[in-house]
């Protein structure tokens, strides 16, 4: 997945932020790992070999800023660690997550099954829904094979 640098610069200018090389490198990590849900520590580890001058505190601050600018979408999987993925328009709204309670693997499930429910809730409650997150917890096929279930 590529990053629209024109849009990036526009959003940064609006908030009077600078597009620094460090911020670009952090965002590029997500472009290079589009299917992954990365924590700050994951990003830091991936950057250590190519950008050793970027510290963990910089990664945390940049992730918060990129989320605020709607370039990243933060996800909580219940383990106390925030993870992020590239926010690609409405596509972050149209997938759910399957979380294995044994190995911690996170798999995306692409169908947005809640559109009808959202529409119903909006109509009956006069509540404008802008997003939702669905997380299914259970055991992946590999862990079930290992445990005999």
C-alpha positions as CSV (number, residue, x, y, z in Angstrom):
1,X,0.0,0.0,0.0
2,X,1.4,3.4,-0.9
3,X,1.1,6.6,1.0
4,X,-0.3,9.7,-0.6
5,X,2.5,12.2,0.1
6,X,0.5,15.1,-1.2
7,X,-2.3,14.4,1.3
8,X,0.2,13.7,4.0
9,X,1.8,17.2,3.5
10,X,-1.6,18.8,3.3
11,X,-2.8,17.4,6.6
12,X,0.5,18.1,8.3
13,X,0.4,21.8,7.1
14,X,-3.2,22.1,8.4
15,X,-2.0,21.2,11.9
16,X,1.3,23.1,11.4
17,X,3.3,19.9,11.8
18,X,6.6,19.2,9.9
19,X,7.0,16.2,7.7
20,X,10.3,15.0,9.2
21,X,12.3,12.1,7.8
22,X,11.6,10.2,11.1
23,X,7.8,10.6,10.7
24,X,8.0,9.5,7.1
25,X,10.1,6.4,8.0
26,X,7.5,5.5,10.7
27,X,4.7,5.8,8.3
28,X,6.6,3.8,5.7
29,X,6.8,0.9,8.1
30,X,3.0,0.6,7.9
31,X,3.1,0.8,4.1
32,X,5.7,-2.0,4.0
33,X,3.6,-4.1,6.4
34,X,0.0,-3.5,5.2
35,X,-1.6,-6.6,6.6
36,X,0.0,-6.3,10.1
37,X,-1.3,-4.7,13.3
38,X,1.8,-3.1,14.7
39,X,2.5,-1.8,18.2
40,X,4.9,1.0,19.0
41,X,7.5,-1.6,20.0
42,X,7.0,-3.5,16.7
43,X,7.6,-0.3,14.7
44,X,10.6,0.5,16.8
45,X,12.1,-3.0,16.3
46,X,11.5,-2.8,12.5
47,X,13.2,0.6,12.4
48,X,16.3,-0.2,14.5
49,X,18.4,-1.5,11.6
50,X,17.5,1.2,9.1
51,X,16.9,4.2,11.4
52,X,18.8,3.7,14.7
53,X,18.4,7.4,15.5
54,X,14.7,7.1,16.0
55,X,13.9,6.4,19.7
56,X,10.9,4.6,21.2
57,X,9.4,7.9,22.6
58,X,9.5,9.4,19.1
59,X,7.7,6.3,17.7
60,X,4.9,6.7,20.4
61,X,4.5,10.4,19.8
62,X,4.4,9.9,16.0
63,X,1.9,7.1,16.2
64,X,-0.5,9.3,18.3
65,X,0.0,12.2,15.8
66,X,-0.6,10.0,12.8
67,X,-3.8,8.5,14.4
68,X,-5.0,12.1,15.1
69,X,-4.4,12.9,11.4
70,X,-6.4,9.8,10.4
71,X,-3.4,8.1,8.7
72,X,-3.4,5.3,11.2
73,X,-6.3,3.5,12.9
74,X,-5.7,2.3,16.5
75,X,-7.0,-1.1,17.6
76,X,-7.1,-2.6,21.1
77,X,-7.1,-6.4,21.3
78,X,-7.6,-6.6,25.1
79,X,-4.0,-7.3,26.0
80,X,-3.1,-3.8,27.1
81,X,-1.2,-3.0,24.0
82,X,-2.3,-0.5,21.3
83,X,-1.8,-1.6,17.8
84,X,-2.1,0.4,14.6
85,X,-2.8,-0.2,11.0
86,X,-3.0,2.2,8.0
87,X,-6.3,3.8,7.7
88,X,-7.4,3.4,4.1
89,X,-10.5,5.5,3.7
90,X,-13.5,3.5,4.8
91,X,-11.8,0.1,4.5
92,X,-10.8,0.2,8.2
93,X,-14.5,0.3,8.8
94,X,-15.2,-2.8,6.8
95,X,-13.2,-5.5,8.5
96,X,-13.2,-7.3,11.8
97,X,-10.5,-9.2,13.8
98,X,-10.2,-12.8,14.9
99,X,-8.0,-13.1,17.9
100,X,-6.5,-16.4,19.0
101,X,-6.5,-16.6,22.8
102,X,-3.7,-19.2,22.7
103,X,-1.0,-17.8,20.3
104,X,-2.3,-14.2,20.0
105,X,-2.5,-14.3,16.2
106,X,-4.8,-11.6,14.8
107,X,-6.5,-12.4,11.5
108,X,-8.7,-9.9,9.6
109,X,-12.1,-10.9,8.5
110,X,-13.1,-8.8,5.5
111,X,-16.9,-8.8,5.4
112,X,-18.7,-6.0,7.2
113,X,-21.6,-7.9,8.6
114,X,-23.0,-5.0,10.7
115,X,-24.1,-2.6,8.0
116,X,-27.8,-3.6,8.4
117,X,-27.5,-3.4,12.2
118,X,-25.8,0.0,12.0
119,X,-28.6,1.2,9.7
120,X,-31.3,-0.1,12.1
121,X,-29.6,1.5,15.2
122,X,-29.1,4.8,13.4
123,X,-32.8,4.9,12.3
124,X,-34.3,3.8,15.6
125,X,-32.1,5.9,18.0
126,X,-31.3,9.0,16.0
127,X,-27.6,8.1,16.6
128,X,-25.1,8.8,13.8
129,X,-22.6,5.9,13.8
130,X,-19.2,6.8,12.4
131,X,-17.3,3.5,13.1
132,X,-17.4,0.2,14.9
133,X,-15.0,-2.5,15.9
134,X,-15.8,-6.1,16.2
135,X,-13.3,-8.6,17.7
136,X,-14.0,-12.3,17.8
137,X,-12.0,-14.2,20.4
138,X,-11.3,-17.9,20.2
139,X,-8.7,-20.4,19.0
140,X,-7.1,-20.5,15.5
141,X,-6.8,-23.7,13.5
142,X,-3.2,-24.3,14.4
143,X,-3.8,-24.0,18.1
144,X,-6.8,-26.3,17.9
145,X,-4.8,-28.9,16.1
146,X,-2.1,-28.7,18.7
147,X,-4.6,-29.1,21.6
148,X,-6.7,-31.7,19.9
149,X,-9.9,-29.7,19.8
